[in-house]
Amino acid sequence: MINWDYRPSEVANLLNPAFCGIILRDFIRAYKEESGDGVPYELLFLLLPIVLHSNSRNNLPNSVRTHMHVWLQNVPEVRIGFSKRVKELVPFTKESISFLLQKGYLEIDENGKVLPKNKRYRISLSRMNRDTNSYIQDYKNKSELVGKWFARTGSSSTIYTMWGIRP
């Protein structure tokens, strides 16, 4: 990772571990609520490339009733460059996971699955303007949708195959 002081401001703002941590934690919580189990570690690396990519995020369905494989067939352009986005975002995902683990927001069980802890994630949204709040809320909503979606879809290998990548 590039030293924090040398990161471009756009990267520092959008890909900072606190912001990415919020959406990762919402993803993990939604996955656990839907499946009753923790998230396989390898699935964490797919969230940011889906949710932070505007075309993918804006084309996500409104509910988990739409099956992922059907959606991917109807919107195949979201897979264009997906493997590259995954590779580019791996360091930021790892940094965010480390942040959440260090702050006590996540835990890893004996099977290597990632679980949310019952610690409140505090972010002062009241100091932000309404547009910023809705912007953050959109990311949070989409990450929850993807979490539930992944929990319903099947194994990690099935999900990776649908997206056209290998772990």
DSSP file (Angstrom, degrees, kcal/mol; ACC not computed):
  #  RESIDUE AA STRUCTURE BP1 BP2  ACC     N-H-->O    O-->H-N    N-H-->O    O-->H-N    TCO  KAPPA ALPHA  PHI   PSI    X-CA   Y-CA   Z-CA
    1    1 A M              0   0    0      0, 0.0     2,-0.2     0, 0.0     3,-0.1   0.000 360.0 360.0 360.0 144.5    0.0    0.0    0.0
    2    2 A I        -     0   0    0      1,-0.1     5,-0.1     2,-0.1     0, 0.0  -0.557 360.0 -94.1 -73.1 138.2    1.1    3.5   -0.7
    3    3 A N    >   -     0   0    0     -2,-0.2     3,-1.9     1,-0.1     4,-0.4  -0.243  35.8-118.5 -51.3 139.2    1.8    5.6    2.4
    4    4 A W  G >  S+     0   0    0      1,-0.3     3,-1.2     2,-0.2    -1,-0.1   0.842 111.8  57.9 -53.4 -39.1   -1.3    7.5    3.4
    5    5 A D  G 3  S+     0   0    0      1,-0.2    -1,-0.3     7,-0.0    -2,-0.1   0.711 107.7  47.6 -67.0 -19.8    0.4   10.9    2.9
    6    6 A Y  G <  S+     0   0    0     -3,-1.9    -1,-0.2     2,-0.1    -2,-0.2   0.353  84.5 110.4-105.1   5.2    1.2   10.1   -0.7
    7    7 A R  S <  S-     0   0    0     -3,-1.2    -3,-0.0    -4,-0.4    -4,-0.0  -0.579  78.5-105.1 -79.2 141.2   -2.2    8.8   -1.8
    8    8 A P     >  -     0   0    0      0, 0.0     4,-2.7     0, 0.0     3,-0.3  -0.350  32.4-115.7 -58.9 147.6   -4.2   11.0   -4.3
    9    9 A S  H  > S+     0   0    0      1,-0.2     4,-2.3     2,-0.2     5,-0.2   0.844 114.9  55.8 -59.6 -34.8   -7.0   12.7   -2.4
   10   10 A E  H  > S+     0   0    0      2,-0.2     4,-2.5     1,-0.2     5,-0.4   0.921 111.6  43.2 -62.9 -42.7   -9.6   10.9   -4.5
   11   11 A V  H  > S+     0   0    0     -3,-0.3     4,-2.3     1,-0.2    -2,-0.2   0.920 113.7  51.2 -68.0 -44.3   -8.2    7.5   -3.5
   12   12 A A  H  < S+     0   0    0     -4,-2.7    -2,-0.2     1,-0.2    -1,-0.2   0.865 115.9  42.0 -62.5 -36.1   -7.8    8.6    0.2
   13   13 A N  H  < S+     0   0    0     -4,-2.3     3,-0.5    -5,-0.2    -2,-0.2   0.938 124.0  31.7 -78.3 -48.1  -11.4    9.8    0.3
   14   14 A L  H  < S+     0   0    0     -4,-2.5    -3,-0.2    -5,-0.2    -2,-0.2   0.859 126.5  38.9 -80.8 -35.3  -13.2    7.0   -1.5
   15   15 A L  S  < S+     0   0    0     -4,-2.3    -1,-0.2    -5,-0.4    -2,-0.1   0.072  79.2 133.8-107.1  24.2  -11.0    4.1   -0.6
   16   16 A N     >  -     0   0    0     -3,-0.5     4,-2.5    -4,-0.2     5,-0.3  -0.461  65.3-118.1 -73.1 150.8  -10.2    4.9    3.0
   17   17 A P  H  > S+     0   0    0      0, 0.0     4,-1.8     0, 0.0    -1,-0.1   0.774 110.3  56.0 -64.4 -27.2  -10.5    1.9    5.4
   18   18 A A  H  > S+     0   0    0      2,-0.2     4,-1.7     3,-0.2    -3,-0.0   0.948 112.5  40.6 -69.6 -46.7  -13.2    3.5    7.5
   19   19 A F  H  > S+     0   0    0      2,-0.2     4,-1.6     1,-0.2     3,-0.2   0.951 119.1  44.6 -66.1 -49.3  -15.6    4.1    4.5
   20   20 A C  H  X S+     0   0    0     -4,-2.5     4,-2.4     1,-0.2    -1,-0.2   0.858 110.6  57.9 -62.5 -33.0  -14.8    0.8    2.9
   21   21 A G  H  X S+     0   0    0     -4,-1.8     4,-2.8    -5,-0.3    -1,-0.2   0.873 101.1  55.5 -63.3 -38.2  -15.2   -0.8    6.3
   22   22 A I  H  X S+     0   0    0     -4,-1.7     4,-2.1    -3,-0.2    -1,-0.2   0.950 112.8  40.4 -59.3 -49.2  -18.7    0.6    6.7
   23   23 A I  H  X S+     0   0    0     -4,-1.6     4,-1.9     1,-0.2    -2,-0.2   0.852 114.9  51.9 -74.5 -31.5  -19.8   -1.1    3.5
   24   24 A L  H  X S+     0   0    0     -4,-2.4     4,-2.6    -5,-0.2    -1,-0.2   0.923 110.5  49.1 -64.9 -43.0  -17.9   -4.3    4.2
   25   25 A R  H  X S+     0   0    0     -4,-2.8     4,-2.7     2,-0.2    -2,-0.2   0.904 110.5  49.5 -65.5 -40.7  -19.5   -4.6    7.6
   26   26 A D  H  X S+     0   0    0     -4,-2.1     4,-2.4    -5,-0.2    -1,-0.2   0.891 111.2  50.8 -63.6 -38.5  -23.0   -4.1    6.2
   27   27 A F  H  X S+     0   0    0     -4,-1.9     4,-2.4     2,-0.2    -2,-0.2   0.931 111.7  46.9 -60.4 -47.7  -22.3   -6.7    3.6
   28   28 A I  H  X S+     0   0    0     -4,-2.6     4,-2.5     2,-0.2    -2,-0.2   0.904 112.8  49.0 -64.7 -43.1  -21.1   -9.2    6.3
   29   29 A R  H  X S+     0   0    0     -4,-2.7     4,-2.7     2,-0.2    -1,-0.2   0.930 112.5  47.2 -62.5 -45.5  -24.1   -8.5    8.6
   30   30 A A  H  X S+     0   0    0     -4,-2.4     4,-2.1     2,-0.2    -2,-0.2   0.904 111.7  51.1 -64.3 -40.8  -26.6   -8.9    5.7
   31   31 A Y  H  X S+     0   0    0     -4,-2.4     4,-2.9     1,-0.2     5,-0.4   0.939 112.4  46.4 -60.0 -48.0  -24.8  -12.2    4.6
   32   32 A K  H  X S+     0   0    0     -4,-2.5     4,-2.9     1,-0.2    -2,-0.2   0.900 111.1  51.6 -64.1 -41.8  -25.0  -13.5    8.2
   33   33 A E  H  < S+     0   0    0     -4,-2.7    -1,-0.2     1,-0.2    -2,-0.2   0.896 116.4  41.2 -60.4 -39.7  -28.7  -12.5    8.6
   34   34 A E  H  < S+     0   0    0     -4,-2.1    -2,-0.2    -5,-0.2    -1,-0.2   0.891 129.7  25.2 -76.6 -40.8  -29.6  -14.3    5.4
   35   35 A S  H  < S-     0   0    0     -4,-2.9    -3,-0.2     2,-0.3    -2,-0.2   0.698  90.6-130.9 -99.8 -21.9  -27.5  -17.4    5.8
   36   36 A G  S  < S+     0   0    0     -4,-2.9     2,-0.3    -5,-0.4    -4,-0.2   0.561  80.2  84.6  78.9   7.9  -27.1  -17.7    9.6
   37   37 A D  S    S-     0   0    0     -6,-0.4    -1,-0.3    -5,-0.1    -2,-0.3  -0.850  84.6 -89.9-135.8 168.0  -23.3  -18.2    9.0
   38   38 A G        -     0   0    0     -2,-0.3    77,-0.2    -3,-0.1    -1,-0.1  -0.270  47.6 -95.8 -75.3 167.2  -20.2  -16.1    8.5
   39   39 A V  E     -A  114   0A   0     75,-2.6    75,-2.9     1,-0.1     2,-0.1  -0.693  36.8-113.2 -85.4 130.7  -18.9  -14.9    5.2
   40   40 A P  E >>  -A  113   0A   0      0, 0.0     3,-1.8     0, 0.0     4,-0.6  -0.455  30.0-122.8 -59.2 134.4  -16.2  -17.0    3.5
   41   41 A Y  G >4 S+     0   0    0     71,-0.7     3,-1.3     1,-0.3     4,-0.4   0.835 106.9  60.2 -50.7 -41.5  -13.1  -14.8    3.5
   42   42 A E  G >4 S+     0   0    0      1,-0.3     3,-0.8     2,-0.2    -1,-0.3   0.743  95.4  62.5 -65.7 -23.3  -12.7  -15.0   -0.3
   43   43 A L  G X> S+     0   0    0     -3,-1.8     3,-1.7     1,-0.2     4,-0.7   0.751  87.2  72.6 -73.4 -22.5  -16.1  -13.4   -0.9
   44   44 A L  H XX S+     0   0    0     -3,-1.3     4,-0.6    -4,-0.6     3,-0.5   0.796  88.7  62.5 -60.5 -27.2  -15.0  -10.2    0.8
   45   45 A F  H <4 S+     0   0    0     -3,-0.8    -1,-0.3    -4,-0.4    -2,-0.2   0.532  97.9  56.4 -80.1  -5.1  -12.8   -9.3   -2.1
   46   46 A L  H <> S+     0   0    0     -3,-1.7     4,-1.1     2,-0.1    -1,-0.2   0.684  90.7  72.2 -95.5 -21.1  -15.8   -9.1   -4.5
   47   47 A L  H XX S+     0   0    0     -4,-0.7     4,-3.1    -3,-0.5     3,-0.8   0.959  95.1  46.6 -64.2 -54.8  -17.8   -6.5   -2.7
   48   48 A L  H 3X S+     0   0    0     -4,-0.6     4,-2.5     1,-0.3     5,-0.4   0.899 110.4  52.9 -59.8 -42.7  -15.8   -3.4   -3.4
   49   49 A P  H 34 S+     0   0    0      0, 0.0    -1,-0.3     0, 0.0     4,-0.2   0.788 117.3  40.1 -63.9 -23.5  -15.3   -4.0   -7.1
   50   50 A I  H << S+     0   0    0     -4,-1.1     7,-0.4    -3,-0.8    -2,-0.2   0.925 122.8  35.9 -85.0 -52.1  -19.1   -4.4   -7.4
   51   51 A V  H  < S+     0   0    0     -4,-3.1    -3,-0.2     1,-0.2     6,-0.1   0.836 118.2  48.0 -77.1 -34.0  -20.3   -1.7   -5.1
   52   52 A L  S  < S+     0   0    0     -4,-2.5     2,-0.7    -5,-0.4    -1,-0.2   0.690  91.6  88.6 -81.2 -16.7  -17.7    1.0   -5.8
   53   53 A H  S  > S-     0   0    0     -5,-0.4     4,-3.0    -4,-0.2     5,-0.3  -0.732  73.2-149.1 -82.9 115.2  -18.0    0.6   -9.6
   54   54 A S  H  > S+     0   0    0     -2,-0.7     4,-2.9     1,-0.2     5,-0.2   0.862  92.7  50.9 -58.8 -41.3  -20.7    3.0  -10.6
   55   55 A N  H  > S+     0   0    0      2,-0.2     4,-1.1     1,-0.2    -1,-0.2   0.919 115.4  42.8 -63.5 -42.8  -22.0    0.9  -13.6
   56   56 A S  H  > S+     0   0    0     -3,-0.2     4,-0.7     2,-0.2     3,-0.4   0.951 116.8  46.9 -66.3 -49.0  -22.3   -2.2  -11.5
   57   57 A R  H >< S+     0   0    0     -4,-3.0     3,-1.0    -7,-0.4    -2,-0.2   0.918 112.6  48.9 -60.1 -45.5  -23.8   -0.4   -8.5
   58   58 A N  H 3< S+     0   0    0     -4,-2.9    -1,-0.2    -5,-0.3    -2,-0.2   0.731 112.7  48.5 -70.0 -21.4  -26.3    1.5  -10.6
   59   59 A N  H 3< S+     0   0    0     -4,-1.1    -1,-0.2    -3,-0.4    -2,-0.2   0.468  81.2 119.6 -97.2  -2.5  -27.5   -1.6  -12.4
   60   60 A L  S << S-     0   0    0     -3,-1.0    -3,-0.0    -4,-0.7    82,-0.0  -0.316  71.3-106.7 -60.6 145.8  -27.9   -3.8   -9.3
   61   61 A P        -     0   0    0      0, 0.0    -1,-0.1     0, 0.0    84,-0.0  -0.175  20.8-118.0 -68.1 168.7  -31.5   -5.0   -8.9
   62   62 A N  S    S+     0   0    0      1,-0.1     2,-0.3    83,-0.0    -2,-0.1   0.664  91.4  21.2 -82.6 -17.2  -33.8   -3.6   -6.3
   63   63 A S  S >  S-     0   0    0      1,-0.0     3,-1.0    82,-0.0    -1,-0.1  -0.956  75.7-113.8-147.1 165.7  -34.2   -6.8   -4.4
   64   64 A V  T 3  S+     0   0    0     -2,-0.3     4,-0.1     1,-0.2    -1,-0.0   0.470  98.5  88.3 -79.7  -1.1  -32.6  -10.2   -3.9
   65   65 A R  T 3  S+     0   0    0      2,-0.1     2,-0.6     3,-0.0    -1,-0.2   0.792  70.8  84.0 -66.5 -25.9  -35.6  -11.9   -5.6
   66   66 A T  S <  S-     0   0    0     -3,-1.0     2,-0.1     1,-0.0     3,-0.0  -0.690  90.8-125.5 -76.2 121.1  -33.7  -11.3   -8.9
   67   67 A H     >  -     0   0    0     -2,-0.6     4,-2.5     1,-0.1     5,-0.2  -0.430  10.6-128.1 -70.3 141.8  -31.3  -14.3   -9.1
   68   68 A M  H  > S+     0   0    0      1,-0.2     4,-2.8     2,-0.2     5,-0.2   0.898 107.1  51.3 -58.6 -44.3  -27.6  -13.3   -9.6
   69   69 A H  H  > S+     0   0    0      1,-0.2     4,-1.5     2,-0.2    -1,-0.2   0.874 111.2  48.5 -65.1 -35.1  -27.1  -15.5  -12.7
   70   70 A V  H  > S+     0   0    0      2,-0.2     4,-1.9     1,-0.2    -1,-0.2   0.928 112.3  48.8 -67.4 -45.0  -30.2  -14.1  -14.4
   71   71 A W  H  X S+     0   0    0     -4,-2.5     4,-2.1     1,-0.2    -2,-0.2   0.918 109.8  51.6 -60.3 -44.4  -29.0  -10.5  -13.6
   72   72 A L  H  < S+     0   0    0     -4,-2.8    -1,-0.2     1,-0.2    -2,-0.2   0.837 109.6  50.4 -64.5 -32.2  -25.5  -11.2  -14.9
   73   73 A Q  H  < S+     0   0    0     -4,-1.5    -1,-0.2    -5,-0.2    -2,-0.2   0.860 114.0  44.8 -70.8 -35.1  -27.0  -12.6  -18.1
   74   74 A N  H  < S+     0   0    0     -4,-1.9    -2,-0.2     1,-0.2    -1,-0.2   0.749 125.2  31.8 -80.2 -24.6  -29.2   -9.4  -18.5
   75   75 A V    ><  +     0   0    0     -4,-2.1     3,-1.6    -5,-0.2    -1,-0.2  -0.515  69.5 157.1-129.5  63.2  -26.4   -7.0  -17.6
   76   76 A P  G >   +     0   0    0      0, 0.0     3,-1.7     0, 0.0     4,-0.3   0.719  61.4  76.7 -66.3 -20.2  -23.2   -8.7  -19.0
   77   77 A E  G >  S+     0   0    0      1,-0.3     3,-1.1     2,-0.2   -21,-0.1   0.703  78.6  72.5 -65.2 -17.7  -21.3   -5.5  -19.2
   78   78 A V  G <  S+     0   0    0     -3,-1.6    -1,-0.3     1,-0.2   -22,-0.1   0.730  92.9  56.9 -69.5 -18.8  -20.7   -5.4  -15.5
   79   79 A R  G X  S+     0   0    0     -3,-1.7     3,-1.8    -4,-0.2     4,-0.4   0.601  78.7 109.7 -85.9 -10.7  -18.2   -8.3  -15.9
   80   80 A I  T <  S-     0   0    0     -3,-1.1    -3,-0.0    -4,-0.3     0, 0.0  -0.523  99.4  -3.3 -67.0 121.4  -16.1   -6.3  -18.3
   81   81 A G  T 3> S+     0   0    0     -2,-0.4     4,-2.2     3,-0.0    -1,-0.3   0.549  95.6 129.9  74.2   8.3  -12.9   -5.5  -16.5
   82   82 A F  H <>  +     0   0    0     -3,-1.8     4,-2.7     1,-0.2     5,-0.2   0.921  68.8  50.8 -62.7 -45.0  -14.2   -7.1  -13.3
   83   83 A S  H  > S+     0   0    0     -4,-0.4     4,-2.2     1,-0.2    -1,-0.2   0.884 110.8  50.5 -62.0 -36.7  -11.1   -9.3  -12.7
   84   84 A K  H  > S+     0   0    0      2,-0.2     4,-2.5     1,-0.2    -1,-0.2   0.912 110.1  49.4 -65.8 -42.5   -8.9   -6.2  -13.1
   85   85 A R  H  X S+     0   0    0     -4,-2.2     4,-1.9     2,-0.2    -2,-0.2   0.906 109.5  52.3 -62.7 -41.2  -11.0   -4.2  -10.6
   86   86 A V  H  X S+     0   0    0     -4,-2.7     4,-0.9     1,-0.2     3,-0.2   0.953 111.4  46.2 -59.4 -49.4  -10.8   -7.1   -8.1
   87   87 A K  H >< S+     0   0    0     -4,-2.2     3,-0.6     1,-0.2    -2,-0.2   0.903 112.9  49.9 -60.5 -42.4   -7.0   -7.2   -8.4
   88   88 A E  H 3< S+     0   0    0     -4,-2.5     4,-0.3     1,-0.2    -1,-0.2   0.810 113.6  45.3 -67.7 -29.3   -6.7   -3.5   -8.0
   89   89 A L  H 3X S+     0   0    0     -4,-1.9     4,-2.5    -3,-0.2    -1,-0.2   0.492  84.3  94.1 -95.6  -3.5   -8.9   -3.3   -5.0
   90   90 A V  H <X S+     0   0    0     -4,-0.9     4,-2.7    -3,-0.6     5,-0.2   0.927  86.1  49.3 -54.4 -48.6   -7.4   -6.3   -3.1
   91   91 A P  H  > S+     0   0    0      0, 0.0     4,-2.3     0, 0.0    -1,-0.2   0.887 112.8  47.6 -61.5 -36.0   -5.0   -4.0   -1.1
   92   92 A F  H  > S+     0   0    0     -4,-0.3     4,-2.1     2,-0.2    -2,-0.2   0.860 111.6  50.2 -72.5 -35.2   -7.8   -1.7   -0.1
   93   93 A T  H  X S+     0   0    0     -4,-2.5     4,-2.6     2,-0.2     5,-0.2   0.933 112.3  47.3 -66.0 -45.5  -10.1   -4.6    0.9
   94   94 A K  H  X S+     0   0    0     -4,-2.7     4,-2.6    -5,-0.2    -2,-0.2   0.910 111.4  51.0 -62.1 -42.0   -7.3   -6.1    3.1
   95   95 A E  H  X S+     0   0    0     -4,-2.3     4,-2.2    -5,-0.2    -1,-0.2   0.899 111.9  47.5 -62.1 -40.6   -6.6   -2.7    4.6
   96   96 A S  H  X S+     0   0    0     -4,-2.1     4,-2.5     2,-0.2    -2,-0.2   0.892 111.3  50.1 -69.2 -40.1  -10.3   -2.3    5.5
   97   97 A I  H  X S+     0   0    0     -4,-2.6     4,-2.5     2,-0.2     5,-0.2   0.928 111.4  49.2 -63.0 -44.4  -10.5   -5.8    6.9
   98   98 A S  H  X S+     0   0    0     -4,-2.6     4,-2.8     2,-0.2     5,-0.2   0.911 110.4  51.2 -60.1 -42.9   -7.5   -5.1    9.1
   99   99 A F  H  X S+     0   0    0     -4,-2.2     4,-2.1     1,-0.2    -2,-0.2   0.939 111.9  46.4 -58.8 -48.8   -9.0   -1.9   10.2
  100  100 A L  H  <>S+     0   0    0     -4,-2.5     5,-2.9     1,-0.2     6,-1.0   0.872 114.0  48.0 -65.2 -37.7  -12.3   -3.6   11.2
  101  101 A L  H ><5S+     0   0    0     -4,-2.5     3,-0.9     4,-0.2    -1,-0.2   0.921 112.3  48.7 -67.3 -44.0  -10.5   -6.4   13.0
  102  102 A Q  H 3<5S+     0   0    0     -4,-2.8    -2,-0.2     1,-0.2    -1,-0.2   0.854 112.2  48.5 -64.6 -35.2   -8.2   -4.0   14.9
  103  103 A K  T 3<5S-     0   0    0     -4,-2.1    -1,-0.2    -5,-0.2    -2,-0.2   0.510 116.6-114.0 -84.4  -4.7  -11.1   -1.9   16.0
  104  104 A G  T < 5S+     0   0    0     -3,-0.9    -3,-0.2    -4,-0.4    -2,-0.1   0.738  82.0 120.3  82.2  23.7  -13.1   -4.9   17.1
  105  105 A Y  S   <S+     0   0    0     -5,-2.9    12,-2.5    -6,-0.2     2,-0.3   0.637  73.6  34.7 -92.6 -16.3  -15.9   -4.8   14.5
  106  106 A L  E     -B  116   0A   0     -6,-1.0     2,-0.3    10,-0.3    -2,-0.1  -0.903  60.3-168.8-132.8 160.5  -15.2   -8.2   13.0
  107  107 A E  E     -B  115   0A   0      8,-2.3     8,-3.1    -2,-0.3     2,-0.5  -0.975  17.8-135.2-143.3 158.4  -14.1  -11.6   14.1
  108  108 A I  E     -B  114   0A   0     -2,-0.3     6,-0.2     6,-0.2    -2,-0.0  -0.969  24.2-142.5-116.1 125.7  -13.0  -14.7   12.3
  109  109 A D    >   -     0   0    0      4,-2.6     3,-2.0    -2,-0.5     6,-0.0  -0.139  34.4 -89.8 -80.8-179.9  -14.4  -18.0   13.6
  110  110 A E  T 3  S+     0   0    0      1,-0.3    -1,-0.1     2,-0.1    -2,-0.0   0.670 126.8  55.5 -66.2 -17.0  -12.6  -21.4   13.8
  111  111 A N  T 3  S-     0   0    0      2,-0.1    -1,-0.3     0, 0.0     3,-0.1   0.367 120.1-106.9 -94.7   3.6  -13.7  -22.2   10.2
  112  112 A G  S <  S+     0   0    0     -3,-2.0   -71,-0.7     1,-0.3     2,-0.3   0.631  73.4 140.7  82.3  13.8  -12.2  -19.1    8.8
  113  113 A K  E     -A   40   0A   0    -73,-0.2    -4,-2.6   -72,-0.1     2,-0.4  -0.688  51.0-124.2 -92.1 146.0  -15.5  -17.3    8.2
  114  114 A V  E     -AB  39 108A   0    -75,-2.9   -75,-2.6    -2,-0.3    -6,-0.2  -0.751  30.7-177.9 -95.3 130.5  -15.8  -13.6    8.9
  115  115 A L  E     - B   0 107A   0     -8,-3.1    -8,-2.3    -2,-0.4     2,-0.2  -0.931  26.2-117.7-126.5 147.4  -18.5  -12.5   11.4
  116  116 A P  E     - B   0 106A   0      0, 0.0     2,-0.3     0, 0.0   -10,-0.3  -0.592  27.0-137.1 -79.3 147.4  -19.6   -9.1   12.6
  117  117 A K        -     0   0    0    -12,-2.5     2,-1.8    -2,-0.2   -10,-0.0  -0.704  25.6-107.6 -98.1 158.6  -19.3   -8.3   16.2
  118  118 A N  S    S+     0   0    0     -2,-0.3     2,-0.5     2,-0.1   -13,-0.1  -0.277  77.1 124.5 -83.2  53.6  -22.0   -6.5   18.2
  119  119 A K        -     0   0    0     -2,-1.8     2,-0.2   -14,-0.2    -2,-0.1  -0.957  66.4-115.7-113.4 130.3  -20.1   -3.3   18.4
  120  120 A R        -     0   0    0     -2,-0.5     2,-0.8     1,-0.1    -2,-0.1  -0.444  19.5-138.9 -69.2 130.1  -21.7   -0.2   17.1
  121  121 A Y        -     0   0    0     -2,-0.2     2,-0.5   -16,-0.1    -1,-0.1  -0.807  23.1-152.5 -90.0 109.6  -19.9    1.4   14.2
  122  122 A R        +     0   0    0     -2,-0.8     2,-0.4     2,-0.1    -2,-0.0  -0.732  26.1 160.3 -94.1 125.6  -20.0    5.1   14.8
  123  123 A I        -     0   0    0     -2,-0.5     2,-1.7  -101,-0.0     3,-0.2  -0.987  39.4-128.5-139.0 131.8  -19.9    7.5   12.0
  124  124 A S    >   +     0   0    0     -2,-0.4     3,-0.5     1,-0.2     4,-0.2  -0.589  40.7 158.3 -85.1  85.2  -21.1   11.1   12.4
  125  125 A L  G >   +     0   0    0     -2,-1.7     3,-1.2     1,-0.2    -1,-0.2   0.709  64.3  74.2 -77.3 -20.3  -23.5   11.4    9.6
  126  126 A S  G 3  S+     0   0    0      1,-0.3    -1,-0.2    -3,-0.2    -2,-0.1   0.790  92.4  54.7 -65.8 -25.1  -25.2   14.3   11.3
  127  127 A R  G <  S+     0   0    0     -3,-0.5    -1,-0.3     2,-0.1     2,-0.2   0.613  97.7  80.7 -81.1 -12.1  -22.3   16.6   10.5
  128  128 A M  S <  S-     0   0    0     -3,-1.2     2,-0.0    -4,-0.2    -3,-0.0  -0.573  88.0-104.6 -93.6 157.5  -22.6   15.8    6.8
  129  129 A N     >  -     0   0    0     -2,-0.2     4,-2.2     1,-0.1     3,-0.2  -0.276  35.8-100.9 -76.2 169.2  -25.0   17.4    4.4
  130  130 A R  H  > S+     0   0    0      1,-0.2     4,-2.3     2,-0.2     5,-0.2   0.860 120.6  54.4 -59.7 -39.7  -28.1   15.6    3.1
  131  131 A D  H  > S+     0   0    0      1,-0.2     4,-2.1     2,-0.2    -1,-0.2   0.906 109.2  48.0 -62.8 -41.9  -26.5   14.7   -0.2
  132  132 A T  H  > S+     0   0    0      2,-0.2     4,-2.6     1,-0.2     5,-0.2   0.909 110.3  52.4 -65.2 -42.2  -23.5   13.1    1.4
  133  133 A N  H  X S+     0   0    0     -4,-2.2     4,-2.6     1,-0.2    -2,-0.2   0.921 111.7  45.1 -59.4 -45.0  -25.8   11.1    3.8
  134  134 A S  H  X S+     0   0    0     -4,-2.3     4,-2.0     2,-0.2    -1,-0.2   0.858 111.3  54.5 -69.3 -33.3  -27.9    9.7    0.8
  135  135 A Y  H  X S+     0   0    0     -4,-2.1     4,-1.5    -5,-0.2    -2,-0.2   0.942 112.9  41.6 -62.4 -49.2  -24.7    9.0   -1.1
  136  136 A I  H  X S+     0   0    0     -4,-2.6     4,-2.4     1,-0.2    -2,-0.2   0.901 112.4  55.0 -65.9 -41.3  -23.3    6.9    1.8
  137  137 A Q  H  X S+     0   0    0     -4,-2.6     4,-2.9    -5,-0.2    -1,-0.2   0.866 103.6  55.6 -61.9 -35.8  -26.7    5.3    2.4
  138  138 A D  H  X S+     0   0    0     -4,-2.0     4,-2.4     2,-0.2    -1,-0.2   0.928 108.7  47.1 -61.7 -45.0  -26.8    4.2   -1.2
  139  139 A Y  H  X S+     0   0    0     -4,-1.5     4,-2.4     2,-0.2    -2,-0.2   0.923 113.2  49.3 -60.4 -44.6  -23.5    2.3   -0.8
  140  140 A K  H  X S+     0   0    0     -4,-2.4     4,-2.0     1,-0.2    -2,-0.2   0.923 111.4  48.4 -62.6 -44.9  -24.7    0.8    2.4
  141  141 A N  H  X S+     0   0    0     -4,-2.9     4,-2.2     1,-0.2    -1,-0.2   0.911 112.7  48.1 -62.1 -42.9  -28.0   -0.4    0.9
  142  142 A K  H  X S+     0   0    0     -4,-2.4     4,-2.5     1,-0.2    -1,-0.2   0.885 110.0  51.9 -67.3 -37.9  -26.2   -1.9   -2.2
  143  143 A S  H  X S+     0   0    0     -4,-2.4     4,-2.1     2,-0.2    -1,-0.2   0.881 109.6  49.9 -67.4 -35.7  -23.7   -3.7    0.0
  144  144 A E  H  X S+     0   0    0     -4,-2.0     4,-2.4     2,-0.2     5,-0.2   0.912 110.0  50.9 -65.4 -42.2  -26.5   -5.2    2.1
  145  145 A L  H  X S+     0   0    0     -4,-2.2     4,-2.6     1,-0.2    -2,-0.2   0.933 111.1  47.6 -59.5 -46.7  -28.2   -6.3   -1.1
  146  146 A V  H  X S+     0   0    0     -4,-2.5     4,-3.0     1,-0.2     5,-0.2   0.881 109.9  54.1 -64.0 -38.0  -25.0   -8.0   -2.3
  147  147 A G  H  X S+     0   0    0     -4,-2.1     4,-1.9     2,-0.2    -1,-0.2   0.937 112.9  41.5 -60.8 -47.3  -24.5   -9.7    1.1
  148  148 A K  H  X S+     0   0    0     -4,-2.4     4,-1.7     2,-0.2    -2,-0.2   0.891 114.6  53.3 -66.0 -39.5  -28.0  -11.2    1.0
  149  149 A W  H  X S+     0   0    0     -4,-2.6     4,-1.5    -5,-0.2     3,-0.2   0.935 109.1  47.2 -60.7 -49.4  -27.6  -12.1   -2.7
  150  150 A F  H  X S+     0   0    0     -4,-3.0     4,-1.2     1,-0.2    -1,-0.2   0.893 109.4  54.9 -60.7 -40.3  -24.3  -13.9   -2.1
  151  151 A A  H  < S+     0   0    0     -4,-1.9    -1,-0.2     1,-0.2    -2,-0.2   0.847 113.5  41.9 -62.9 -33.5  -25.8  -15.8    0.8
  152  152 A R  H  < S+     0   0    0     -4,-1.7    -1,-0.2    -3,-0.2    -2,-0.2   0.703 105.8  65.6 -83.5 -21.4  -28.7  -17.0   -1.4
  153  153 A T  H  < S-     0   0    0     -4,-1.5     2,-0.4     1,-0.2    -2,-0.2   0.860  98.6-120.2 -78.4 -37.1  -26.5  -17.8   -4.4
  154  154 A G     <  +     0   0    0     -4,-1.2    -1,-0.2     4,-0.0     5,-0.0  -0.971  55.3   4.8 135.9-152.3  -24.4  -20.6   -3.2
  155  155 A S     >  -     0   0    0     -2,-0.4     4,-2.2     1,-0.1     5,-0.2  -0.151  65.7-110.3 -71.7 163.9  -20.8  -21.5   -2.7
  156  156 A S  H  > S+     0   0    0      1,-0.2     4,-3.0     2,-0.2     5,-0.2   0.897 119.3  54.1 -58.9 -41.9  -17.8  -19.1   -3.2
  157  157 A S  H  > S+     0   0    0      1,-0.2     4,-2.2     2,-0.2    -1,-0.2   0.870 107.5  50.7 -64.8 -35.3  -16.7  -21.1   -6.3
  158  158 A T  H  > S+     0   0    0      2,-0.2     4,-2.4     1,-0.2    -1,-0.2   0.929 112.6  45.9 -65.1 -44.8  -20.2  -20.7   -7.8
  159  159 A I  H  X S+     0   0    0     -4,-2.2     4,-1.8     2,-0.2    -2,-0.2   0.924 113.0  49.2 -65.4 -44.8  -20.2  -17.0   -7.2
  160  160 A Y  H  <>S+     0   0    0     -4,-3.0     5,-2.5     1,-0.2     4,-0.4   0.911 111.4  50.4 -60.5 -42.0  -16.6  -16.6   -8.6
  161  161 A T  H ><5S+     0   0    0     -4,-2.2     3,-1.2    -5,-0.2    -2,-0.2   0.914 107.2  53.5 -63.5 -43.3  -17.6  -18.6  -11.6
  162  162 A M  H 3<5S+     0   0    0     -4,-2.4    -1,-0.2     1,-0.3    -2,-0.2   0.873 110.3  47.6 -58.7 -37.1  -20.7  -16.5  -12.3
  163  163 A W  T 3<5S-     0   0    0     -4,-1.8    -1,-0.3    -5,-0.2    -2,-0.2   0.489 116.9-116.6 -84.9  -2.7  -18.5  -13.4  -12.2
  164  164 A G  T < 5S+     0   0    0     -3,-1.2     2,-0.3    -4,-0.4    -3,-0.2   0.802  75.1 107.9  77.1  30.1  -16.0  -15.0  -14.6
  165  165 A I      < -     0   0    0     -5,-2.5    -1,-0.3    -6,-0.1    -2,-0.1  -0.861  57.9-133.4-133.0 168.6  -13.0  -15.1  -12.2
  166  166 A R              0   0    0     -2,-0.3    -9,-0.0    -3,-0.1    -5,-0.0  -0.948 360.0 360.0-120.9 144.3  -11.0  -17.5  -10.2
  167  167 A P              0   0    0      0, 0.0    -1,-0.0     0, 0.0   -10,-0.0   0.524 360.0 360.0 -65.1 360.0   -9.9  -17.1   -6.5
